[in-house]
Amino acid sequence: MLFSGDVLRRFLGAAATEYAFITPEEPRPCFAVLLGTFAEDALVVSDLAFGRNARTTDPSARAEFAAAIVPRFGSAYENPVRAWWFEPADLLRITRDAEARGLDVLGSLHLHPDWHRLGPECERDRPLSERPTPMDEYVFRAAGWPLNVVCYLERRRGGFYYSLAAWDGDCAPLSLRVHASAEMVGV
C-alpha cells in the first residue's frame, strides 16, 4: 500500500487539533475516508475526506450502537464521542465526489490517542497503539474495505509522536509505505 505524504500530514494536523481537546470524559475521535486507486500491485492512497460522526447527531445510530455495540464491547462505548459511525449522507457525497475524480473509496484512517494516559483511571491498563482494538476489528470486517489504517498519536517531551499500521478487511496486516518527498530525503 502506497500512501501520500500529504494525506498523512493533513490527517495528523486534524488529529492533533482533536487531541488538544481530549479530556477524561471526551476522547475526541478523528476519522477519515481514504481515497485513491487500485494499481496492479498496490493500493495507492492519494486523498482523504472527513465527515461527521452520526453517533453525535442521529438517534437511530445511537440506538443501534446501544443495542449492538455496547453489549458486545463494553460500557465505554456508551459515550457517543467514542468510536465513529460515519454519517451515511457524508459517505455518499464523498463516494460520488471521488468517482467524479476517478478515485475509489479504499478504506479508513482513524486516530488512537494515548488514551491510557489521557482518559479516566479505568483506561490506564488498556493502552492503545496502532494495532486494531476488538471494536476496530469488528468495524473493519463489517465495512469490508480493503484498507484500514490506525494512527497512534501521543504527546511526549513537548511534541507529537505517531505510528501507523495498515490492515485489510479481515484484519491481516498490510505493508504501508509513505511517500517521501525529495526535500524529506535530502535530494
TIMAR-932847 format. One record per atom (N, C-alpha, C): residue in one letter; x, y, z. Coordinates in steps of 0.2 Angstrom, whole numbers, padded with zeros to 4 digits, always signed. Example, Ala and Ser with C-alpha at 12.3 -4.5 7.8 and 13.67 -1.06 7.14 Angstrom:
<rs>
a+0066-0028+0039 a+0062-0022+0039 a+0066-0016+0039 s+0064-0011+0035 s+0068-0005+0036 s+0064+0000+0039 
</rs>
This chain:
<rs>
m+0004-0006+0000 m+0000+0000+0000 m+0004+0006+0000 l+0003+0011-0005 l+0007+0017-0005 l+0003+0023-0003 f+0006+0026+0001 f+0002+0032+0005 f+0005+0038+0004 s+0001+0043+0002 s+0003+0050+0001 s+0005+0053+0007 g+0011+0056+0007 g+0014+0060+0012 g+0009+0066+0014 d+0006+0069+0009 d+0002+0075+0010 d-0004+0073+0014 v-0007+0067+0012 v-0013+0064+0015 v-0011+0063+0023 l-0005+0060+0024 l-0003+0059+0031 l-0003+0066+0035 r+0000+0071+0032 r+0001+0077+0035 r-0006+0080+0037 r-0010+0080+0032 r-0017+0083+0033 r-0021+0079+0039 f-0020+0072+0039 f-0023+0069+0044 f-0020+0070+0051 l-0013+0071+0051 l-0010+0072+0058 l-0012+0079+0060 g-0013+0084+0056 g-0015+0090+0058 g-0022+0090+0061 a-0026+0087+0058 a-0033+0086+0060 a-0033+0082+0067 a-0029+0077+0067 a-0029+0073+0073 a-0026+0077+0079 a-0021+0081+0078 a-0018+0085+0083 a-0023+0090+0086 t-0027+0093+0081 t-0032+0098+0083 t-0037+0094+0088 e-0039+0088+0086 e-0044+0085+0091 e-0040+0083+0097 y-0034+0081+0097 y-0030+0078+0103 y-0030+0084+0108 a-0030+0090+0106 a-0029+0096+0110 a-0035+0097+0115 f-0041+0094+0112 f-0047+0095+0116 f-0049+0088+0120 i-0045+0083+0120 i-0047+0077+0123 i-0047+0078+0131 t-0052+0076+0134 t-0052+0076+0142 t-0054+0069+0144 p-0053+0067+0150 p-0055+0061+0153 p-0062+0059+0151 e-0067+0064+0150 e-0074+0062+0148 e-0075+0062+0141 e-0071+0065+0137 e-0072+0065+0130 e-0066+0063+0126 p-0066+0057+0123 p-0060+0055+0119 p-0058+0059+0112 r-0063+0062+0109 r-0062+0066+0103 r-0059+0062+0098 p-0063+0058+0094 p-0060+0054+0088 p-0058+0059+0082 c-0055+0056+0078 c-0053+0059+0072 c-0053+0053+0067 f-0057+0054+0061 f-0058+0048+0057 f-0059+0051+0050 a-0056+0048+0045 a-0056+0050+0038 a-0057+0044+0033 v-0060+0045+0028 v-0060+0040+0022 v-0055+0041+0018 l-0051+0035+0016 l-0046+0036+0011 l-0048+0035+0004 l-0045+0039+0000 l-0047+0039-0007 l-0041+0038-0011 g-0042+0034-0017 g-0036+0033-0021 g-0038+0028-0027 t-0033+0024-0029 t-0034+0020-0035 t-0031+0013-0033 f-0034+0008-0037 f-0031+0001-0036 f-0026+0000-0042 a-0020+0000-0040 a-0014-0001-0045 a-0013-0009-0046 e-0009-0011-0051 e-0008-0018-0052 e-0005-0021-0046 d-0001-0018-0042 d+0002-0021-0037 d+0001-0018-0030 a-0003-0013-0029 a-0004-0009-0023 a-0010-0005-0023 l-0012-0003-0017 l-0017+0002-0016 l-0014+0008-0016 v-0016+0013-0019 v-0012+0020-0019 v-0017+0025-0016 v-0015+0027-0010 v-0019+0032-0007 v-0017+0039-0009 s-0021+0043-0012 s-0019+0050-0014 s-0023+0056-0011 d-0029+0054-0007 d-0033+0059-0004 d-0036+0056+0002 l-0039+0061+0005 l-0044+0058+0011 l-0049+0063+0012 a-0055+0061+0015 a-0060+0066+0016 a-0063+0064+0023 f-0065+0070+0026 f-0068+0069+0033 f-0075+0070+0033 g-0079+0067+0037 g-0086+0068+0038 g-0088+0068+0045 r-0095+0069+0046 r-0097+0069+0053 r-0098+0062+0056 n-0099+0062+0062 n-0100+0056+0066 n-0107+0056+0068 a-0111+0051+0065 a-0118+0050+0065 a-0120+0049+0073 r-0115+0046+0077 r-0117+0045+0084 r-0119+0051+0088 t-0116+0057+0085 t-0117+0063+0089 t-0124+0067+0087 t-0127+0064+0081 t-0132+0068+0078 t-0138+0064+0077 d-0138+0057+0076 d-0143+0053+0073 d-0145+0048+0079 p-0152+0049+0081 p-0154+0045+0087 p-0154+0038+0085 s-0156+0036+0079 s-0156+0029+0077 s-0149+0026+0077 a-0144+0030+0075 a-0137+0027+0076 a-0135+0026+0083 r-0137+0030+0088 r-0136+0029+0095 r-0139+0023+0097 a-0146+0022+0095 a-0150+0017+0097 a-0146+0010+0095 e-0144+0010+0089 e-0141+0004+0086 e-0135+0002+0090 f-0131+0008+0091 f-0125+0007+0095 f-0126+0004+0102 a-0131+0007+0105 a-0133+0004+0112 a-0135-0003+0111 a-0139-0005+0106 a-0141-0012+0106 a-0136-0017+0104 a-0132-0015+0099 a-0127-0020+0096 a-0120-0019+0099 i-0117-0013+0100 i-0110-0012+0101 i-0109-0012+0109 v-0113-0009+0113 v-0111-0008+0120 v-0112-0015+0123 p-0117-0019+0122 p-0117-0026+0125 p-0111-0030+0123 r-0108-0029+0117 r-0103-0033+0114 r-0096-0031+0117 f-0095-0024+0117 f-0088-0021+0118 f-0088-0017+0124 g-0093-0016+0128 g-0092-0013+0135 g-0095-0006+0135 s-0096-0004+0141 s-0099+0002+0143 s-0096+0008+0141 a-0089+0007+0140 a-0085+0013+0137 a-0088+0016+0131 y-0092+0012+0127 y-0094+0014+0120 y-0101+0017+0121 e-0104+0018+0127 e-0110+0022+0128 e-0108+0029+0127 n-0102+0031+0127 n-0100+0038+0126 n-0101+0039+0118 p-0105+0044+0116 p-0106+0045+0109 p-0100+0048+0105 v-0096+0050+0109 v-0090+0053+0106 v-0084+0047+0104 r-0085+0042+0108 r-0080+0036+0107 r-0083+0032+0102 a-0078+0030+0097 a-0080+0026+0091 a-0083+0031+0086 w-0083+0029+0080 w-0085+0033+0075 w-0090+0029+0070 w-0095+0032+0069 w-0100+0029+0064 w-0101+0035+0059 f-0098+0034+0053 f-0098+0039+0048 f-0105+0041+0046 e-0107+0047+0045 e-0113+0050+0043 e-0115+0047+0036 p-0120+0043+0035 p-0121+0040+0028 p-0121+0045+0023 a-0125+0051+0024 a-0125+0056+0019 a-0118+0059+0017 d-0114+0059+0022 d-0107+0062+0020 d-0103+0056+0016 l-0104+0050+0018 l-0100+0045+0014 l-0103+0044+0007 l-0109+0045+0006 l-0112+0045-0001 l-0109+0051-0005 r-0109+0057-0002 r-0106+0063-0005 r-0099+0062-0007 i-0095+0059-0002 i-0088+0058-0003 i-0087+0053-0009 t-0091+0048-0009 t-0090+0042-0014 t-0092+0045-0021 r-0097+0049-0021 r-0099+0052-0028 r-0093+0057-0030 d-0091+0061-0026 d-0086+0066-0027 d-0079+0062-0030 a-0078+0057-0026 a-0072+0053-0028 a-0073+0050-0035 e-0078+0047-0036 e-0080+0044-0043 e-0079+0049-0048 a-0081+0055-0047 a-0081+0060-0052 a-0074+0062-0053 r-0069+0061-0049 r-0062+0062-0050 r-0058+0056-0052 g-0062+0051-0053 g-0058+0045-0055 g-0055+0041-0049 l-0057+0042-0043 l-0054+0039-0037 l-0060+0034-0034 d-0057+0029-0030 d-0061+0025-0026 d-0060+0026-0019 v-0066+0024-0015 v-0065+0024-0008 v-0061+0017-0006 l-0055+0018-0003 l-0051+0012-0002 l-0052+0010+0005 g-0054+0014+0010 g-0054+0012+0017 g-0055+0018+0021 s-0052+0017+0027 s-0052+0022+0033 s-0046+0023+0036 l-0045+0029+0039 l-0039+0030+0044 l-0042+0034+0050 h-0040+0031+0056 h-0043+0034+0062 h-0037+0034+0067 l-0039+0039+0072 l-0034+0040+0077 l-0035+0036+0083 h-0030+0034+0086 h-0029+0031+0093 h-0025+0035+0097 p-0027+0039+0101 p-0023+0043+0105 p-0020+0039+0111 d-0016+0042+0115 d-0013+0039+0121 d-0018+0039+0127 w-0024+0036+0125 w-0030+0037+0130 w-0028+0034+0137 h-0024+0029+0137 h-0022+0026+0143 h-0018+0031+0148 r-0016+0037+0145 r-0013+0042+0149 r-0018+0048+0150 l-0022+0049+0145 l-0027+0055+0145 l-0034+0053+0148 g-0036+0047+0147 g-0043+0045+0149 g-0043+0044+0156 p-0049+0042+0158 p-0051+0041+0165 p-0046+0035+0168 e-0046+0035+0174 e-0042+0030+0178 e-0043+0023+0175 c-0049+0021+0174 c-0051+0014+0172 c-0048+0012+0165 e-0045+0017+0161 e-0042+0015+0155 e-0034+0014+0156 r-0032+0015+0161 r-0024+0015+0162 r-0021+0008+0160 d-0025+0003+0161 d-0022-0004+0160 d-0024-0006+0153 r-0027-0002+0149 r-0028-0004+0142 r-0025+0001+0137 p-0019+0001+0136 p-0015+0005+0131 p-0017+0004+0124 l-0018+0009+0121 l-0020+0009+0113 l-0013+0009+0110 s-0013+0007+0103 s-0007+0008+0099 s-0010+0008+0092 e-0005+0007+0087 e-0008+0007+0080 e-0011+0000+0078 r-0012-0004+0083 r-0015-0011+0082 r-0023-0010+0083 p-0027-0013+0079 p-0034-0013+0080 p-0036-0015+0087 t-0041-0012+0089 t-0044-0015+0095 t-0050-0020+0093 p-0052-0024+0098 p-0058-0028+0096 p-0064-0025+0092 m-0065-0019+0094 m-0070-0015+0091 m-0068-0013+0084 d-0062-0011+0083 d-0059-0009+0076 d-0060-0015+0072 e-0058-0021+0074 e-0058-0027+0070 e-0066-0029+0068 y-0070-0028+0073 y-0077-0028+0071 y-0079-0024+0065 v-0077-0017+0066 v-0079-0012+0061 v-0076-0014+0054 f-0069-0016+0054 f-0065-0017+0048 f-0069-0023+0044 r-0071-0028+0048 r-0074-0034+0045 r-0081-0032+0042 a-0085-0028+0046 a-0091-0026+0044 a-0091-0021+0038 a-0086-0016+0038 a-0086-0012+0032 a-0084-0015+0026 g-0079-0020+0026 g-0077-0023+0020 g-0072-0020+0016 w-0070-0014+0018 w-0065-0010+0014 w-0058-0014+0014 p-0055-0013+0009 p-0048-0017+0008 p-0043-0014+0012 l-0044-0008+0015 l-0038-0004+0018 l-0041-0001+0024 n-0038-0002+0030 n-0040+0001+0036 n-0033+0003+0040 v-0032+0010+0041 v-0026+0012+0044 v-0027+0015+0051 v-0023+0013+0056 v-0024+0016+0063 v-0018+0020+0064 c-0019+0026+0066 c-0013+0031+0068 c-0013+0032+0075 y-0008+0029+0079 y-0007+0030+0086 y-0004+0037+0087 l-0006+0041+0091 l-0003+0048+0092 l-0002+0049+0099 e+0003+0052+0101 e+0004+0053+0108 e+0009+0060+0109 r+0008+0063+0114 r+0012+0069+0115 r+0017+0067+0121 r+0023+0069+0119 r+0029+0067+0124 r+0034+0073+0123 r+0037+0075+0128 r+0043+0079+0128 r+0041+0086+0124 g+0035+0088+0124 g+0033+0094+0121 g+0031+0093+0113 g+0031+0087+0111 g+0030+0086+0104 g+0025+0080+0103 f+0023+0080+0096 f+0019+0074+0095 f+0023+0068+0091 y+0021+0062+0093 y+0024+0056+0090 y+0019+0052+0088 y+0020+0049+0082 y+0015+0044+0079 y+0018+0038+0076 s+0013+0033+0076 s+0015+0027+0072 s+0009+0025+0068 l+0010+0022+0063 l+0004+0019+0058 l+0005+0012+0057 a-0001+0009+0056 a-0001+0002+0054 a-0007+0001+0049 a-0007-0003+0044 a-0012-0004+0040 a-0015-0011+0040 w-0021-0012+0039 w-0025-0019+0040 w-0030-0020+0034 d-0030-0026+0032 d-0035-0027+0027 d-0042-0028+0030 g-0047-0030+0026 g-0054-0031+0029 g-0055-0037+0034 d-0050-0041+0034 d-0050-0047+0038 d-0045-0046+0044 c-0043-0040+0045 c-0038-0038+0050 c-0031-0041+0049 a-0029-0043+0043 a-0022-0045+0042 a-0018-0039+0041 p-0012-0039+0043 p-0008-0033+0042 p-0006-0032+0035 l-0005-0026+0033 l-0003-0024+0026 l+0003-0020+0026 s+0007-0021+0021 s+0013-0016+0021 s+0011-0009+0019 l+0014-0004+0023 l+0012+0003+0022 l+0018+0006+0020 r+0018+0010+0015 r+0024+0014+0013 r+0021+0021+0012 v+0024+0026+0015 v+0023+0033+0015 v+0027+0036+0010 h+0025+0040+0005 h+0029+0044+0000 h+0033+0049+0004 a+0039+0049+0002 a+0044+0054+0005 a+0046+0059-0001 s+0045+0065+0000 s+0047+0070-0005 s+0054+0070-0005 a+0057+0074-0011 a+0064+0074-0012 a+0067+0079-0006 e+0063+0084-0003 e+0065+0088+0002 e+0066+0083+0008 m+0062+0079+0010 m+0062+0075+0016 m+0068+0070+0016 v+0070+0068+0010 v+0076+0063+0010 v+0082+0066+0008 g+0082+0073+0007 g+0088+0077+0006 g+0091+0077-0001 v+0086+0076-0006 v+0089+0075-0013 v+0087+0082-0016 
</rs>
